[in-house]
Amino acid sequence: MNFCARLSMVFLSAGIAVLQAQLVMGLTTAQIREKAAAITVRIDGPNNGSGVIVEKEGSNPICYTVLTNWHVVERQGNYIVEIRGDRYIVNSSQIRRIQGVDLAVLGFQTEYNGYPKAALGDSVPVGQSDRVYVAGWADKDGISLQRRFMFVDGSIRDVLPGPREGGYTLRYTNLTQPGMSGGPVLNDQGIVIGINGSGKYGEIGFLGIPINIFSVWDRQYGRSPCGISSSAPPPRPELTGFPKQTCGGSNPPGLQTWYPVFVNYSEQRLRQIQSRFCRDAFPNDKRDPNRTYIQVVSFQNRAIAEAFAQLMKKEFGSGEVGEAYSR
């Protein structure tokens, strides 16, 4: 059975069955918000929007799959995917559209294994007035001069009969904002049951796409989006141009989070690092009272710190990212 046929079956079954809510004790709102914040990414580029991590696979590096709306990433160019302050560049050539609905997947790679993936519902029953939550990164406006993470509660208004344009059959009362398109719709268990479409379809209410439409497509056509690339990304400037007087990022005003890179200490290794890479590398005996490390550099972006640590490991057989600190 092809995807279009499967998609029709999903719509005929109302996308997500309209049943009475299961009598299961839900999480607190604070717990659901914490889950939502951990899996929701910010997308900036030719268009702005949000997305949700739905898969992670592989190792050294790990490929993270992000699900979002097609209308968020349909324009050509580079997009920046940001989570926990870490940023990854994704070119439009690396983005896959899911035909027939307003969905797309993209991927980014990193050595970091700490981003969780969402728990996805598959034909999770929802009924009218069931509590739902929408998360995403709202665009700046007259009140806020920066994009901000928003977590909006509400309830299911109804499940529209399908098929419908873009796959939008979930309608809810959550007052979402521009920029939240592509973010997750979660139930009271913190499970993702849909993808928000936000203001694009706001004239008839706030709408989302049932997540099991993606699940059907993923079982039939899904593959790692990290393998979709017409060209290799350009090397990061932080990893080229050695030796440097200082290798770390700039120090902007205000309290910032930094990720240090350590190498096992020896006097010879310290001299080599200072000569070939970072003049300002120094011995650090505060990390562990029982041994000394070489602190080579600190970055505000964990992904760059991970990449630099891998470079050190390749060159010197040792390299790791230490515990983040603020200064």
C-alpha positions as CSV (number, residue, x, y, z in Angstrom):
1,M,0.0,0.0,0.0
2,N,1.5,3.4,-1.0
3,F,1.8,6.4,1.2
4,C,-1.1,8.2,-0.3
5,A,-3.4,5.2,0.3
6,R,-2.1,5.0,3.9
7,L,-2.6,8.7,4.3
8,S,-6.2,8.4,3.2
9,M,-6.8,5.6,5.8
10,V,-5.3,7.9,8.5
11,F,-7.7,10.7,7.5
12,L,-10.7,8.3,7.3
13,S,-10.0,7.2,10.8
14,A,-10.0,10.9,11.8
15,G,-6.2,11.2,12.0
16,I,-6.4,10.6,15.7
17,A,-9.4,8.7,16.9
18,V,-12.1,10.8,18.5
19,L,-12.6,8.8,21.7
20,Q,-13.0,9.6,25.3
21,A,-9.8,10.5,27.0
22,Q,-8.1,7.6,28.7
23,L,-8.4,7.8,32.5
24,V,-4.7,8.1,33.1
25,M,-3.2,10.5,35.6
26,G,-1.3,13.1,33.6
27,L,1.9,15.0,34.4
28,T,1.9,18.4,35.9
29,T,2.0,21.4,33.6
30,A,5.5,22.2,34.8
31,Q,6.7,18.6,33.9
32,I,5.1,18.8,30.5
33,R,6.7,22.2,29.9
34,E,10.1,20.8,30.8
35,K,9.7,17.9,28.4
36,A,8.5,20.3,25.6
37,A,11.5,22.7,26.1
38,A,13.9,19.8,25.9
39,I,12.7,18.6,22.5
40,T,11.7,21.8,20.8
41,V,14.2,23.5,18.5
42,R,14.3,27.1,17.2
43,I,14.6,27.5,13.4
44,D,16.0,30.8,11.9
45,G,16.7,31.5,8.3
46,P,14.8,32.7,5.2
47,N,11.7,31.8,7.3
48,N,11.5,31.5,11.0
49,G,9.7,28.7,12.9
50,S,10.1,25.8,15.3
51,G,10.6,22.1,15.2
52,V,10.8,19.0,17.3
53,I,13.5,16.3,17.6
54,V,11.8,13.0,16.6
55,E,14.8,10.7,16.2
56,K,18.5,10.3,17.1
57,E,20.7,7.6,15.6
58,G,24.3,6.7,15.0
59,S,27.4,7.6,17.0
60,N,30.4,9.8,16.5
61,P,28.6,11.7,15.2
62,I,25.0,11.4,16.1
63,C,22.3,12.3,13.6
64,Y,19.3,14.1,15.1
65,T,16.1,14.3,13.0
66,V,13.9,17.3,13.3
67,L,10.2,17.4,12.2
68,T,8.7,20.8,11.3
69,N,6.3,22.4,8.8
70,W,7.2,22.5,5.2
71,H,6.1,26.2,5.0
72,V,8.8,27.0,7.6
73,V,11.7,25.6,5.5
74,E,10.3,25.8,1.9
75,R,12.5,28.8,0.9
76,Q,16.1,28.2,-0.4
77,G,19.0,29.0,1.8
78,N,20.7,28.2,5.1
79,Y,18.7,27.6,8.3
80,I,20.1,27.7,11.8
81,V,18.7,25.0,14.1
82,E,19.2,26.0,17.8
83,I,18.6,24.0,20.9
84,R,19.9,24.8,24.4
85,G,21.9,27.7,22.9
86,D,23.8,25.3,20.5
87,R,23.4,26.2,16.8
88,Y,23.7,24.0,13.7
89,I,23.6,25.1,10.1
90,V,21.3,23.1,7.7
91,N,21.1,23.9,4.0
92,S,17.8,23.6,2.2
93,S,19.4,20.9,0.1
94,Q,19.4,18.7,3.3
95,I,15.6,19.1,3.9
96,R,13.0,16.5,2.8
97,R,9.5,17.4,2.2
98,I,6.7,15.0,3.1
99,Q,4.5,15.0,0.1
100,G,0.8,15.7,0.5
101,V,1.0,17.5,3.9
102,D,2.7,20.6,5.4
103,L,5.6,18.6,7.0
104,A,9.3,18.3,6.4
105,V,12.3,16.7,8.1
106,L,15.8,17.9,8.4
107,G,18.8,16.7,10.3
108,F,21.9,17.9,12.1
109,Q,25.0,16.0,13.3
110,T,27.0,16.4,16.5
111,E,29.2,14.4,18.9
112,Y,26.9,15.5,21.7
113,N,24.4,12.8,22.8
114,G,22.4,14.8,25.3
115,Y,19.4,16.1,23.3
116,P,16.4,13.9,24.0
117,K,13.9,12.8,21.3
118,A,10.2,13.2,21.6
119,A,7.9,10.4,22.6
120,L,5.4,10.2,19.7
121,G,1.8,9.0,19.9
122,D,0.6,6.6,17.4
123,S,-3.2,6.8,17.0
124,V,-3.4,8.3,20.5
125,P,-7.0,8.8,21.3
126,V,-8.0,12.4,21.9
127,G,-11.5,13.8,22.4
128,Q,-13.2,17.1,22.4
129,S,-12.1,19.3,25.4
130,D,-9.0,17.1,26.1
131,R,-6.1,19.2,27.5
132,V,-3.3,19.8,25.0
133,Y,-0.2,22.0,25.0
134,V,1.7,23.7,22.2
135,A,5.4,24.7,22.4
136,G,7.5,26.8,20.0
137,W,9.7,29.8,19.5
138,A,7.5,32.9,19.0
139,D,8.8,35.7,16.7
140,K,9.8,39.0,18.3
141,D,7.0,41.6,18.4
142,G,6.1,44.9,19.9
143,I,6.4,43.4,23.4
144,S,9.4,41.2,23.1
145,L,12.4,42.4,21.0
146,Q,13.8,38.8,20.8
147,R,12.3,35.4,19.9
148,R,11.2,33.6,23.0
149,F,10.1,30.1,23.9
150,M,6.4,29.8,24.5
151,F,4.4,27.0,26.1
152,V,0.6,27.5,25.6
153,D,-2.1,25.4,27.2
154,G,-5.6,24.9,25.8
155,S,-7.9,22.1,24.7
156,I,-9.0,20.1,21.7
157,R,-11.8,22.0,19.9
158,D,-12.6,19.2,17.5
159,V,-11.0,16.8,15.0
160,L,-11.9,17.9,11.5
161,P,-12.8,15.3,8.8
162,G,-10.0,14.7,6.3
163,P,-8.3,14.8,4.1
164,R,-7.7,18.6,4.4
165,E,-5.2,21.0,2.8
166,G,-1.8,20.4,4.4
167,G,-3.1,17.6,6.6
168,Y,-4.5,20.0,9.2
169,T,-7.3,18.1,11.1
170,L,-6.5,18.9,14.7
171,R,-8.2,22.1,15.9
172,Y,-7.5,23.5,19.4
173,T,-8.0,26.6,21.5
174,N,-4.3,27.2,22.2
175,L,-3.5,30.8,21.3
176,T,-0.2,30.3,19.4
177,Q,2.0,33.0,17.9
178,P,3.8,33.4,14.6
179,G,7.2,31.5,14.8
180,M,5.6,28.6,16.7
181,S,4.8,26.8,13.4
182,G,6.4,23.4,13.4
183,G,6.4,23.0,17.2
184,P,4.9,20.0,19.0
185,V,1.4,19.6,20.3
186,L,1.5,17.5,23.4
187,N,-1.1,15.7,25.5
188,D,-1.2,15.5,29.3
189,Q,1.3,12.7,29.3
190,G,3.9,14.8,27.5
191,I,3.5,12.7,24.4
192,V,3.6,14.5,21.0
193,I,0.3,14.0,19.2
194,G,0.6,16.6,16.5
195,I,2.6,19.4,14.8
196,N,1.4,22.9,15.2
197,G,0.6,25.0,12.1
198,S,0.1,28.2,14.0
199,G,-1.1,31.4,12.2
200,K,-1.0,30.1,8.7
201,Y,-4.4,28.5,9.1
202,G,-5.6,30.7,12.0
203,E,-8.7,32.1,10.2
204,I,-10.6,29.0,11.2
205,G,-8.9,28.4,14.5
206,F,-5.5,27.1,15.5
207,L,-4.7,23.9,13.7
208,G,-2.2,21.0,13.8
209,I,-1.3,17.9,11.9
210,P,-1.7,14.5,13.6
211,I,1.6,13.0,14.4
212,N,0.6,9.6,13.1
213,I,0.6,11.0,9.6
214,F,4.4,11.4,10.1
215,S,4.7,8.0,11.7
216,V,3.1,6.3,8.6
217,W,5.4,8.1,6.3
218,D,8.5,7.4,8.4
219,R,7.8,3.6,8.5
220,Q,7.5,3.6,4.7
221,Y,10.0,6.2,3.5
222,G,12.0,7.4,6.5
223,R,15.8,7.5,6.4
224,S,18.4,9.5,8.1
225,P,18.2,13.1,6.8
226,C,21.9,13.6,7.7
227,G,22.8,11.7,4.5
228,I,21.0,14.3,2.3
229,S,23.5,16.8,1.2
230,S,24.7,18.0,-2.1
231,S,27.9,19.4,-0.7
232,A,30.0,19.3,2.5
233,P,29.5,22.2,4.9
234,P,32.3,24.7,5.1
235,P,34.8,24.2,7.9
236,R,34.1,26.1,11.0
237,P,36.5,29.1,11.5
238,E,37.0,28.0,15.1
239,L,38.7,24.8,13.8
240,T,41.0,26.5,11.2
241,G,43.7,29.1,11.0
242,F,46.1,27.8,13.7
243,P,48.1,28.7,15.6
244,K,46.1,31.5,17.3
245,Q,46.9,33.8,20.2
246,T,43.5,32.8,21.6
247,C,41.2,30.1,20.4
248,G,38.0,30.8,22.4
249,G,35.0,32.8,21.5
250,S,34.5,36.5,22.2
251,N,33.5,37.5,25.7
252,P,30.2,39.6,25.3
253,P,28.9,41.5,28.3
254,G,26.7,39.8,30.8
255,L,26.7,36.3,32.3
256,Q,27.4,33.6,29.6
257,T,27.6,29.8,29.6
258,W,31.0,28.3,28.5
259,Y,32.1,24.8,27.6
260,P,35.8,24.1,28.3
261,V,37.9,21.6,26.3
262,F,40.5,19.6,28.3
263,V,43.5,17.5,27.3
264,N,45.5,15.2,29.6
265,Y,48.5,17.1,30.9
266,S,52.1,16.7,30.1
267,E,54.7,19.5,29.8
268,Q,55.6,18.4,26.2
269,R,51.9,18.2,25.2
270,L,51.3,21.7,26.6
271,R,54.2,23.1,24.6
272,Q,52.9,21.4,21.4
273,I,49.4,22.8,21.9
274,Q,50.7,26.3,22.6
275,S,53.0,26.1,19.6
276,R,50.6,24.5,17.0
277,F,47.1,25.5,18.2
278,C,46.3,27.9,21.1
279,R,49.0,30.1,22.6
280,D,46.8,30.7,25.7
281,A,46.3,27.1,26.7
282,F,47.2,26.6,30.3
283,P,47.5,23.9,33.1
284,N,44.4,23.6,35.2
285,D,44.5,21.8,38.5
286,K,41.2,23.0,39.8
287,R,39.0,20.6,37.8
288,D,40.4,17.6,39.7
289,P,42.5,18.0,42.9
290,N,44.2,14.7,42.1
291,R,45.5,15.5,38.6
292,T,46.3,18.4,36.2
293,Y,44.7,18.9,32.8
294,I,45.5,21.3,30.0
295,Q,42.6,23.7,29.5
296,V,42.9,24.5,25.8
297,V,39.9,26.6,25.1
298,S,36.3,27.5,26.1
299,F,33.4,28.0,23.7
300,Q,29.8,29.2,24.2
301,N,28.6,26.7,21.7
302,R,28.7,23.1,22.9
303,A,28.8,21.7,19.3
304,I,31.9,23.6,18.5
305,A,33.5,22.5,21.8
306,E,32.7,18.9,20.9
307,A,34.3,19.3,17.5
308,F,37.4,21.0,19.0
309,A,37.7,18.2,21.5
310,Q,37.7,15.6,18.7
311,L,40.4,17.6,16.9
312,M,42.5,17.4,20.1
313,K,41.8,13.7,20.5
314,K,42.9,13.1,16.9
315,E,46.1,15.1,17.4
316,F,47.1,14.2,21.0
317,G,45.0,11.1,21.9
318,S,43.1,13.0,24.5
319,G,40.3,15.6,24.4
320,E,37.0,16.1,26.2
321,V,34.4,18.7,27.0
322,G,34.2,19.6,30.6
323,E,31.3,20.7,32.8
324,A,29.8,23.9,31.6
325,Y,30.4,27.0,33.7
326,S,29.1,30.6,33.7
327,R,31.1,33.8,33.7
